[in-house]
Amino acid sequence: MTYPTQPKASHFINGKYVEDTDGAVIDVIYPASGEKIAQVHSATPAVIEFALSSARQAQGAWAAMTGTERGRILRRAADIMRERNHDLSVLETYDTGKPYQETSVVDATSGADALEYFGGMAATLTGEHIQLGEDWVYTRREPLGVCVGIGAWNYPTQIASWKGAPALACGNTMVFKPSETTPLCALKVAEILHEAGAPAGVYNVIQGLGDVGAALVTDDRVDKVSLTGSVPTGRKVYAAAAAGIKHVTMELGGKSPMIVFDDADVENAVSGAILGNFYSSGQVCSNGTRVFVQKGIKEAFLTRLAERLKDAVIGDPQDPATSFGPMVSERQLGIVEGYIAKGKEEGARLVYGGARLPQDGFYIEPCVFADVTDDMTIAREEIFGPVMAVLDFDDEDEVMARANATEFGLAAGVFTRDLTRAHRVAAGFQAGTCYINTYNDAPVEAPFGGSKQSGVGRENSKAAIAHYSQLKSVYVRMGDVEAPF
């Protein structure tokens, strides 16, 4: 079968597609079939040099444009992205294996939302005036310079846009390296931005594995590094960036709690648990994979959950009727299978699914374990797959202590009809992104990010501006200057 997925070239630099076949070959595998659907080459030192020099050269002129001018380009790119939503969604499904039913409403659309939001904000990025008697101080909000973005494989279009939009709005330029597992979609983001009017060199995409990322992070011309990835990768990138005193944003993993109290609406709680565990086949960093259910409704919750999971349509992800797709890769499927075996071995009760499907591609059933205890591996480690751990609890104080007993702190959620308790629990969560009677909503208007080992900094919202810009203070003396001699 022939797939419409081979890009014009591996990289997009300085406003055009660029190829260097001396780079190592990276095969793009379609998760639904296991077939090779494209091939790109890892960036050579010459490609890395071209990308960074292009970004550095373009940055001054881009920053010199008014915010209104930059914003107009970002908003135009958002319009183009929305016009091409179908084709971008099909490509995202080929790249990740996620169902078209999902990619068509989440991925390119959320990327467009980010471009539109920060495009509208670009003209508002002003400083302030501080009167000090006759003297005064004014501040200038200035770009950082060249930003490096390193993406994860679960949301390639969205992540490329979430990092690019605030960076460009502030007057920075960007070199973005997508995951080697999903290298196709970011090229389209770069192409659309250039088509919308972003000058050559403003947004560049290069392919590669960890060595390419390391070369970018440690280059002296880079002023800011933004990573979406795992905690182990984050530690390495953070340390490398710190050596150069670079600005850093880290959006890392989690083992987030979702608490369901006895008074919760069971149907809504089950919906939240499905969204927080099985959307994108469980490959979402903020997923609420530790589902604490109060004992009074535990069996009702598990029964309804199992009934709802039978309605999952597992199949061809390009079919709009399909609601659950394959894992992104053979490797990730193997990791998930290992955790399911560990859950059984340590005594968790398998309530639903967990079997690999006898078909082409990297398919596995949604999996639910009950009677999970806090010390089990599946309750402590991030699995990044469709494995839900259901834990019992008696009262609020007990469950809050257990929910927070983790090195992670990305997200947390609570389901209850008691709004006083809901806000009290949300305030008590040690997590950066929290939900009440819902889970995994991520509008661009709201800050997104974690605490503890789950990251530093925030993406989206006006909070992101602080992470892609810096303040300069200018003191103006209106009278004579006094000196001691």
TORTORKOL-102610 format. One record per residue (C-alpha): residue in one letter; y, z, x; residue number from 1. Coordinates in steps of 0.05 Angstrom, whole numbers, plus 32768, in hexadecimal, padded with zeros to 4 digits. Each point is the difference from the previous one (the first is absolute). Layout:
- A, Y, Z, X, NUM;
...
This chain:
- M, 8000, 8000, 8000, 1;
- T, 8046, 7FEF, 8018, 2;
- Y, 8036, 8036, 7FF7, 3;
- P, 804B, 7FF3, 7FFC, 4;
- T, 800E, 8038, 8031, 5;
- Q, 8008, 7FE4, 8046, 6;
- P, 8049, 800C, 8015, 7;
- K, 802A, 7FCB, 8023, 8;
- A, 7FFC, 802A, 803F, 9;
- S, 7FF0, 8047, 8015, 10;
- H, 8047, 801A, 8009, 11;
- F, 8045, 7FF8, 7FE1, 12;
- I, 8036, 8008, 8035, 13;
- N, 8049, 7FEC, 8003, 14;
- G, 7FFD, 7FDD, 7FBD, 15;
- K, 7FC2, 7FD6, 800B, 16;
- Y, 7FB5, 8002, 8004, 17;
- V, 7FE6, 8009, 8047, 18;
- E, 7FBB, 7FF7, 801E, 19;
- D, 7FE2, 8013, 8043, 20;
- T, 7FB5, 7FF4, 8001, 21;
- D, 7FF9, 8027, 8041, 22;
- G, 8001, 803E, 7FD4, 23;
- A, 7FBE, 801F, 7FEC, 24;
- V, 7FE3, 7FE5, 7FBF, 25;
- I, 8006, 802C, 7FC2, 26;
- D, 7FD3, 7FEA, 7FC7, 27;
- V, 8017, 800D, 7FB9, 28;
- I, 7FC5, 8013, 7FD4, 29;
- Y, 8002, 7FFD, 7FB4, 30;
- P, 7FE6, 8044, 7FE8, 31;
- A, 7FE2, 7FE2, 7FC1, 32;
- S, 7FD2, 7FD0, 8024, 33;
- G, 7FFE, 8015, 804A, 34;
- E, 8015, 7FB9, 8011, 35;
- K, 8033, 7FED, 8034, 36;
- I, 803D, 7FE4, 7FDB, 37;
- A, 8033, 7FFA, 8039, 38;
- Q, 800B, 800B, 8049, 39;
- V, 803C, 8019, 8027, 40;
- H, 800D, 8010, 8049, 41;
- S, 8016, 8042, 801C, 42;
- A, 8045, 7FFF, 801F, 43;
- T, 8001, 7FF1, 804A, 44;
- P, 8034, 8020, 802E, 45;
- A, 8029, 7FC0, 7FF8, 46;
- V, 7FFF, 8006, 7FB4, 47;
- I, 8013, 804A, 8003, 48;
- E, 8039, 7FEF, 802F, 49;
- F, 8018, 7FC8, 7FD2, 50;
- A, 8000, 802E, 7FC3, 51;
- L, 8025, 8039, 8021, 52;
- S, 8033, 7FD5, 8023, 53;
- S, 800C, 7FDA, 7FBF, 54;
- A, 8009, 8040, 7FD9, 55;
- R, 802F, 801D, 8035, 56;
- Q, 8029, 7FC0, 8003, 57;
- A, 8008, 7FFB, 7FB4, 58;
- Q, 8011, 8049, 7FF4, 59;
- G, 804A, 7FFF, 8013, 60;
- A, 8013, 7FC7, 7FD2, 61;
- W, 7FD6, 801B, 7FC7, 62;
- A, 8021, 8045, 8006, 63;
- A, 8045, 7FDF, 8002, 64;
- M, 7FF5, 7FE2, 7FBC, 65;
- T, 801B, 8029, 7FC6, 66;
- G, 7FCF, 8029, 7FD8, 67;
- T, 800F, 7FD4, 7FC4, 68;
- E, 7FEA, 7FC3, 8028, 69;
- R, 7FC0, 8020, 8018, 70;
- G, 7FF1, 801A, 7FBB, 71;
- R, 8009, 7FBC, 7FE1, 72;
- I, 7FC9, 7FE4, 802D, 73;
- L, 7FD1, 8039, 7FF1, 74;
- R, 800A, 7FF8, 7FB5, 75;
- R, 7FF5, 7FB5, 8006, 76;
- A, 7FBF, 800E, 8024, 77;
- A, 7FEC, 802F, 7FC7, 78;
- D, 800C, 7FC8, 7FCE, 79;
- I, 7FD5, 7FCF, 8029, 80;
- M, 7FC9, 8034, 8006, 81;
- R, 7FFE, 800A, 7FB5, 82;
- E, 8000, 7FB5, 7FF3, 83;
- R, 7FC3, 7FFA, 802E, 84;
- N, 7FDD, 803E, 7FE7, 85;
- H, 7FC1, 7FDB, 7FEB, 86;
- D, 7FF4, 7FDE, 8042, 87;
- L, 8012, 803E, 8028, 88;
- S, 7FD1, 8029, 7FD5, 89;
- V, 7FC7, 7FCF, 800A, 90;
- L, 800B, 8003, 804B, 91;
- E, 8003, 804C, 7FFF, 92;
- T, 7FBD, 8001, 7FDB, 93;
- Y, 7FE1, 7FD3, 8035, 94;
- D, 801F, 802A, 8037, 95;
- T, 7FEA, 8045, 7FE4, 96;
- G, 7FCB, 7FF4, 7FCB, 97;
- K, 8029, 8026, 7FCD, 98;
- P, 7FFA, 7FE4, 7FB9, 99;
- Y, 8034, 7FCE, 7FEA, 100;
- Q, 8009, 802C, 7FC3, 101;
- E, 801E, 8032, 8030, 102;
- T, 8023, 7FD5, 8034, 103;
- S, 8024, 7FD8, 7FCA, 104;
- V, 8025, 803D, 7FE7, 105;
- V, 8005, 802D, 803D, 106;
- D, 8004, 7FDF, 8044, 107;
- A, 8032, 7FC7, 8003, 108;
- T, 8026, 801E, 7FC5, 109;
- S, 800A, 8042, 8025, 110;
- G, 8014, 7FDA, 803E, 111;
- A, 8034, 7FDA, 7FD6, 112;
- D, 8017, 8042, 7FE3, 113;
- A, 800E, 801B, 8046, 114;
- L, 8026, 7FC1, 8015, 115;
- E, 802A, 8003, 7FC0, 116;
- Y, 800D, 804B, 8004, 117;
- F, 8016, 8001, 8049, 118;
- G, 8024, 7FBE, 7FF6, 119;
- G, 802A, 8022, 7FCB, 120;
- M, 800B, 803C, 802C, 121;
- A, 8015, 7FDA, 803F, 122;
- A, 8049, 7FFB, 7FEC, 123;
- T, 8005, 804B, 7FF0, 124;
- L, 7FEE, 8019, 8046, 125;
- T, 8042, 801E, 8014, 126;
- G, 8018, 803B, 8029, 127;
- E, 802E, 8039, 7FEC, 128;
- H, 8046, 8019, 8010, 129;
- I, 8008, 804A, 8014, 130;
- Q, 8048, 801A, 8000, 131;
- L, 800E, 8037, 8034, 132;
- G, 8049, 8012, 7FF6, 133;
- E, 8027, 7FC6, 801E, 134;
- D, 7FC3, 7FE9, 8026, 135;
- W, 7FC4, 7FDF, 7FE1, 136;
- V, 7FB9, 7FE9, 800D, 137;
- Y, 7FDE, 7FC3, 7FE4, 138;
- T, 7FB7, 7FEE, 8004, 139;
- R, 7FE0, 7FBC, 8006, 140;
- R, 7FB9, 7FF1, 7FE9, 141;
- E, 7FE3, 7FD1, 8034, 142;
- P, 7FBD, 7FDD, 8009, 143;
- L, 7FCD, 8019, 8033, 144;
- G, 7FF2, 7FBB, 801D, 145;
- V, 7FBB, 7FE2, 8005, 146;
- C, 7FCB, 8020, 7FD3, 147;
- V, 7FB5, 7FF8, 8007, 148;
- G, 7FD5, 8006, 7FC1, 149;
- I, 7FB5, 800A, 8004, 150;
- G, 7FDB, 7FF6, 7FBF, 151;
- A, 7FBF, 8017, 7FE1, 152;
- W, 7FCD, 7FD3, 7FDF, 153;
- N, 8001, 801A, 7FB9, 154;
- Y, 8045, 7FE7, 7FEA, 155;
- P, 8015, 7FCA, 8030, 156;
- T, 8037, 7FDF, 7FD7, 157;
- Q, 801C, 8042, 7FE7, 158;
- I, 8002, 8022, 8044, 159;
- A, 8021, 7FC4, 8021, 160;
- S, 8036, 8003, 7FCB, 161;
- W, 8007, 804C, 7FFD, 162;
- K, 800E, 8001, 804B, 163;
- G, 8028, 7FC0, 8004, 164;
- A, 802F, 800A, 7FC5, 165;
- P, 8024, 8041, 8017, 166;
- A, 7FFE, 7FEA, 8048, 167;
- L, 8023, 7FBE, 7FF1, 168;
- A, 8030, 801F, 7FCE, 169;
- C, 801A, 802E, 8037, 170;
- G, 800B, 7FC6, 8030, 171;
- N, 7FC1, 8008, 802B, 172;
- T, 7FD0, 7FC9, 8012, 173;
- M, 7FB5, 8008, 7FFC, 174;
- V, 7FBF, 7FED, 8023, 175;
- F, 7FC7, 800F, 7FD1, 176;
- K, 7FB7, 8004, 8013, 177;
- P, 7FD0, 7FFF, 7FC5, 178;
- S, 7FBA, 801C, 8004, 179;
- E, 7FCF, 7FD1, 8022, 180;
- T, 7FD4, 8008, 7FC3, 181;
- T, 8035, 7FE3, 7FD1, 182;
- P, 802E, 7FD2, 8029, 183;
- L, 8013, 7FCC, 7FCC, 184;
- C, 8032, 801D, 7FCF, 185;
- A, 8036, 8019, 802F, 186;
- L, 800A, 7FB8, 8018, 187;
- K, 8015, 7FED, 7FBA, 188;
- V, 8032, 803A, 7FFD, 189;
- A, 8020, 7FE6, 8041, 190;
- E, 8000, 7FB9, 7FE6, 191;
- I, 8021, 8014, 7FBF, 192;
- L, 8036, 802A, 8022, 193;
- H, 8012, 7FC6, 802E, 194;
- E, 8001, 7FD0, 7FC5, 195;
- A, 802E, 8030, 7FDB, 196;
- G, 8032, 7FFC, 8039, 197;
- A, 7FEC, 8035, 8033, 198;
- P, 8014, 7FE2, 8044, 199;
- A, 7FCB, 7FEE, 8032, 200;
- G, 7FE6, 803D, 8024, 201;
- V, 8013, 8033, 7FCB, 202;
- Y, 7FB9, 800A, 7FE6, 203;
- N, 7FC5, 7FED, 802C, 204;
- V, 7FB5, 8009, 7FF7, 205;
- I, 7FCC, 8000, 8038, 206;
- Q, 7FB6, 800D, 7FFC, 207;
- G, 7FD4, 802C, 802B, 208;
- L, 7FD7, 803F, 8009, 209;
- G, 8013, 8042, 801E, 210;
- D, 8014, 7FE3, 8043, 211;
- V, 8036, 7FD5, 7FDF, 212;
- G, 8019, 803C, 7FD9, 213;
- A, 8003, 8029, 8040, 214;
- A, 8027, 7FC9, 8024, 215;
- L, 8033, 8000, 7FC7, 216;
- V, 8007, 804B, 7FFA, 217;
- T, 800B, 800B, 804A, 218;
- D, 8032, 7FC8, 800C, 219;
- D, 8046, 8018, 8014, 220;
- R, 8021, 7FCE, 7FD0, 221;
- V, 7FE2, 8023, 7FC4, 222;
- D, 802A, 8036, 7FDF, 223;
- K, 7FD5, 8014, 7FC4, 224;
- V, 7FB6, 8001, 7FEF, 225;
- S, 7FE5, 8005, 7FBA, 226;
- L, 7FB5, 8006, 7FF7, 227;
- T, 7FD3, 8002, 7FC3, 228;
- G, 7FBA, 8014, 8015, 229;
- S, 7FCF, 8037, 800F, 230;
- V, 8010, 8044, 801E, 231;
- P, 7FDC, 7FF0, 8042, 232;
- T, 8026, 7FBF, 8007, 233;
- G, 8040, 8024, 7FED, 234;
- R, 7FF8, 8033, 8037, 235;
- K, 7FF8, 7FC9, 8035, 236;
- V, 803C, 7FD8, 7FE7, 237;
- Y, 802B, 803D, 7FF7, 238;
- A, 7FF2, 8017, 8047, 239;
- A, 800E, 7FBB, 801D, 240;
- A, 8041, 7FFA, 7FDA, 241;
- A, 8015, 8046, 8014, 242;
- A, 7FFC, 7FED, 8049, 243;
- G, 8039, 7FD0, 7FF3, 244;
- I, 8026, 802F, 7FD1, 245;
- K, 7FFA, 7FCD, 7FC9, 246;
- H, 800D, 800D, 7FB6, 247;
- V, 7FBE, 8006, 7FDB, 248;
- T, 7FE6, 7FFE, 7FB9, 249;
- M, 7FB7, 8011, 7FF5, 250;
- E, 7FDD, 7FF5, 7FBD, 251;
- L, 7FBA, 8019, 800D, 252;
- G, 7FC2, 8016, 7FDA, 253;
- G, 7FEE, 8039, 7FD3, 254;
- K, 7FCC, 8027, 7FDB, 255;
- S, 802B, 800E, 7FC4, 256;
- P, 7FF1, 8031, 7FC8, 257;
- M, 8003, 7FF1, 7FB6, 258;
- I, 7FFD, 803E, 7FD4, 259;
- V, 7FE9, 7FFB, 7FB7, 260;
- F, 800B, 803F, 7FD7, 261;
- D, 7FD9, 8012, 7FC1, 262;
- D, 803B, 7FEE, 7FD3, 263;
- A, 8008, 7FB9, 801D, 264;
- D, 7FF7, 7FC3, 7FD5, 265;
- V, 7FBB, 7FEC, 8018, 266;
- E, 800A, 7FB5, 7FF4, 267;
- N, 8040, 7FFF, 8029, 268;
- A, 7FE0, 802B, 8036, 269;
- V, 7FC5, 7FD0, 8005, 270;
- S, 8031, 7FC5, 8004, 271;
- G, 8026, 8023, 8038, 272;
- A, 7FBF, 800E, 8025, 273;
- I, 7FEC, 7FB7, 7FFA, 274;
- L, 8043, 7FE8, 8019, 275;
- G, 7FFE, 8034, 8038, 276;
- N, 7FBA, 7FEF, 8018, 277;
- F, 7FEA, 7FBA, 7FEC, 278;
- Y, 803E, 7FD4, 7FFF, 279;
- S, 7FFC, 7FCF, 803B, 280;
- S, 7FB7, 8016, 8005, 281;
- G, 8018, 8043, 8017, 282;
- Q, 8026, 7FE4, 803B, 283;
- V, 8043, 8024, 7FF5, 284;
- C, 801D, 8033, 8030, 285;
- S, 801D, 802D, 7FC9, 286;
- N, 7FC0, 8003, 7FD6, 287;
- G, 7FF0, 8043, 7FDF, 288;
- T, 7FB8, 8003, 8019, 289;
- R, 7FF8, 804B, 7FF7, 290;
- V, 8000, 8008, 7FB4, 291;
- F, 8002, 8049, 7FEE, 292;
- V, 7FEB, 8009, 7FB7, 293;
- Q, 8005, 8044, 7FDE, 294;
- K, 7FBB, 8017, 7FEA, 295;
- G, 800F, 7FFF, 7FB6, 296;
- I, 8005, 7FB4, 7FFC, 297;
- K, 7FD7, 7FEC, 803D, 298;
- E, 7FC5, 7FE3, 7FD9, 299;
- A, 802D, 7FDE, 7FCD, 300;
- F, 8027, 7FE1, 8039, 301;
- L, 7FC2, 7FE7, 8024, 302;
- T, 7FE1, 7FE5, 7FC1, 303;
- R, 803E, 7FD8, 7FED, 304;
- L, 8009, 7FE9, 8048, 305;
- A, 7FB9, 7FE4, 8003, 306;
- E, 800B, 7FDC, 7FBD, 307;
- R, 8041, 7FE0, 8018, 308;
- L, 7FE1, 7FEA, 8043, 309;
- K, 7FCC, 7FD8, 7FDA, 310;
- D, 803A, 7FD4, 7FE8, 311;
- A, 8012, 7FEC, 8048, 312;
- V, 7FF7, 7FB5, 8008, 313;
- I, 7FE4, 7FF4, 8046, 314;
- G, 7FFF, 7FB7, 8015, 315;
- D, 8028, 7FC5, 801B, 316;
- P, 8044, 801E, 8011, 317;
- Q, 8023, 7FBE, 7FF0, 318;
- D, 7FE8, 8006, 7FB8, 319;
- P, 8037, 8023, 7FD9, 320;
- A, 7FCB, 8026, 7FD8, 321;
- T, 7FE6, 8023, 803F, 322;
- S, 801C, 8047, 8007, 323;
- F, 7FDA, 8019, 803D, 324;
- G, 7FF7, 7FD8, 8040, 325;
- P, 7FDC, 8006, 8043, 326;
- M, 8012, 802A, 803D, 327;
- V, 802D, 7FDD, 8031, 328;
- S, 7FCB, 7FF7, 8036, 329;
- E, 7FB7, 800C, 8013, 330;
- R, 8018, 8037, 802F, 331;
- Q, 8026, 8025, 7FCA, 332;
- L, 7FC5, 7FF9, 7FD0, 333;
- G, 7FD3, 8020, 8035, 334;
- I, 8030, 803A, 8009, 335;
- V, 8000, 800D, 7FB5, 336;
- E, 7FB4, 7FFC, 7FFC, 337;
- G, 7FFC, 8033, 8039, 338;
- Y, 802C, 8031, 7FD9, 339;
- I, 7FD7, 7FF7, 7FC0, 340;
- A, 7FC1, 8010, 8028, 341;
- K, 8023, 803D, 801D, 342;
- G, 8014, 8018, 7FBB, 343;
- K, 7FB8, 7FFD, 7FE8, 344;
- E, 7FE7, 8022, 8040, 345;
- E, 8031, 803A, 7FF9, 346;
- G, 7FEC, 800E, 7FB8, 347;
- A, 8035, 7FE0, 7FD4, 348;
- R, 7FE7, 7FE7, 7FBD, 349;
- L, 8004, 7FB5, 7FF8, 350;
- V, 801A, 7FF5, 7FBA, 351;
- Y, 800E, 7FB5, 8001, 352;
- G, 7FF6, 7FC2, 802B, 353;
- G, 8003, 7FFC, 804B, 354;
- A, 7FCE, 7FC8, 800A, 355;
- R, 800E, 7FC0, 8026, 356;
- L, 7FFB, 7FC4, 7FD2, 357;
- P, 7FCB, 7FCB, 800F, 358;
- Q, 802F, 7FC5, 8007, 359;
- D, 802B, 7FDC, 8033, 360;
- G, 803D, 8025, 8018, 361;
- F, 8010, 8049, 800D, 362;
- Y, 7FF5, 801D, 7FBB, 363;
- I, 7FEF, 8048, 7FEF, 364;
- E, 8002, 8025, 7FBE, 365;
- P, 8035, 8034, 7FF1, 366;
- C, 7FE2, 8043, 8015, 367;
- V, 800B, 8045, 7FE2, 368;
- F, 7FE6, 8041, 801D, 369;
- A, 8003, 8042, 7FDA, 370;
- D, 7FF3, 8048, 8017, 371;
- V, 8024, 7FF0, 8040, 372;
- T, 8016, 803B, 802B, 373;
- D, 803C, 8004, 802D, 374;
- D, 7FD7, 8001, 8040, 375;
- M, 7FDB, 7FBF, 7FF2, 376;
- T, 8011, 7FC4, 802A, 377;
- I, 8012, 7FD5, 7FC4, 378;
- A, 8033, 8036, 7FEC, 379;
- R, 8020, 8004, 8044, 380;
- E, 8003, 7FBA, 801F, 381;
- E, 8024, 7FC3, 7FE8, 382;
- I, 7FCC, 7FCD, 7FE9, 383;
- F, 802E, 7FC6, 7FEB, 384;
- G, 7FCE, 7FE6, 7FCE, 385;
- P, 7FEC, 800B, 7FB7, 386;
- V, 7FE2, 8046, 8008, 387;
- M, 801A, 8037, 7FD2, 388;
- A, 7FF1, 8049, 800F, 389;
- V, 8004, 802E, 7FC2, 390;
- L, 8009, 804A, 800F, 391;
- D, 8000, 803B, 7FD0, 392;
- F, 8035, 8036, 7FFC, 393;
- D, 8010, 803E, 7FD6, 394;
- D, 804B, 800D, 8004, 395;
- E, 8042, 7FE6, 801A, 396;
- D, 8008, 802D, 803D, 397;
- E, 7FBB, 7FF0, 8018, 398;
- V, 8006, 7FB5, 7FF8, 399;
- M, 8044, 7FFC, 8021, 400;
- A, 7FE7, 8024, 803E, 401;
- R, 7FC5, 7FD0, 8004, 402;
- A, 8029, 7FC2, 7FF1, 403;
- N, 802F, 800F, 8039, 404;
- A, 7FC9, 8013, 8031, 405;
- T, 8001, 7FBE, 8025, 406;
- E, 8024, 7FE2, 803C, 407;
- F, 8016, 7FC7, 7FD4, 408;
- G, 803C, 8000, 7FD2, 409;
- L, 800D, 7FBA, 7FE5, 410;
- A, 7FF8, 8008, 7FB4, 411;
- A, 7FEA, 802F, 7FC9, 412;
- G, 7FFC, 7FFE, 7FB4, 413;
- V, 7FF8, 802F, 7FC5, 414;
- F, 7FEB, 7FF4, 7FB8, 415;
- T, 8014, 8035, 7FCD, 416;
- R, 8025, 8005, 7FBE, 417;
- D, 8024, 803F, 8019, 418;
- L, 803F, 7FE3, 801F, 419;
- T, 8016, 8042, 801E, 420;
- R, 7FBE, 8003, 8025, 421;
- A, 8005, 7FB6, 8012, 422;
- H, 8043, 8008, 8023, 423;
- R, 7FE9, 8041, 8021, 424;
- V, 7FC2, 7FDE, 801B, 425;
- A, 8027, 7FC3, 8018, 426;
- A, 8030, 802F, 8025, 427;
- G, 7FC5, 8023, 801F, 428;
- F, 7FDD, 7FC2, 801A, 429;
- Q, 8005, 7FF6, 804B, 430;
- A, 8007, 7FB5, 7FF9, 431;
- G, 8038, 7FCD, 8004, 432;
- T, 7FF0, 7FD7, 7FC1, 433;
- C, 7FEB, 8024, 7FC1, 434;
- Y, 7FEE, 7FED, 7FB9, 435;
- I, 8000, 8023, 7FBC, 436;
- N, 7FD2, 7FE3, 7FCB, 437;
- T, 7FF9, 7FBF, 8026, 438;
- Y, 7FE9, 7FE9, 8044, 439;
- N, 8013, 7FCC, 8035, 440;
- D, 803F, 7FE5, 7FE0, 441;
- A, 802B, 7FE6, 8039, 442;
- P, 8042, 7FE1, 7FE9, 443;
- V, 802F, 7FE8, 8036, 444;
- E, 8036, 802F, 7FE4, 445;
- A, 7FD8, 803E, 8014, 446;
- P, 7FF4, 8019, 8047, 447;
- F, 7FB9, 7FF9, 8018, 448;
- G, 7FE0, 8024, 803B, 449;
- G, 7FDB, 803D, 8017, 450;
- S, 8004, 8044, 8022, 451;
- K, 7FD4, 8023, 8033, 452;
- Q, 7FD0, 7FCE, 8022, 453;
- S, 800E, 7FCB, 7FCB, 454;
- G, 803E, 7FE6, 8020, 455;
- V, 804A, 8006, 800E, 456;
- G, 803B, 7FDE, 7FDE, 457;
- R, 8004, 7FDE, 7FBC, 458;
- E, 7FF8, 7FBA, 7FE7, 459;
- N, 8024, 7FE3, 7FC4, 460;
- S, 803D, 801B, 7FDB, 461;
- K, 8043, 800E, 8021, 462;
- A, 7FDC, 8032, 802C, 463;
- A, 7FE3, 7FC6, 8028, 464;
- I, 8046, 7FEB, 8016, 465;
- A, 8005, 803E, 802C, 466;
- H, 7FC2, 7FEA, 8025, 467;
- Y, 801A, 7FBA, 800E, 468;
- S, 8047, 8011, 8014, 469;
- Q, 8029, 8031, 8028, 470;
- L, 8043, 8022, 7FF7, 471;
- K, 8039, 7FFA, 8031, 472;
- S, 8039, 8032, 7FFC, 473;
- V, 8046, 7FEC, 8015, 474;
- Y, 8035, 8037, 800A, 475;
- V, 8048, 7FE9, 7FF8, 476;
- R, 8038, 802D, 801B, 477;
- M, 8044, 7FF1, 7FE2, 478;
- G, 8029, 802B, 8030, 479;
- D, 8004, 8011, 8049, 480;
- V, 7FC3, 8016, 8027, 481;
- E, 8001, 8045, 801F, 482;
- A, 7FDC, 800E, 8041, 483;
- P, 7FFB, 803F, 802B, 484;
- F, 8020, 7FDE, 803D, 485;
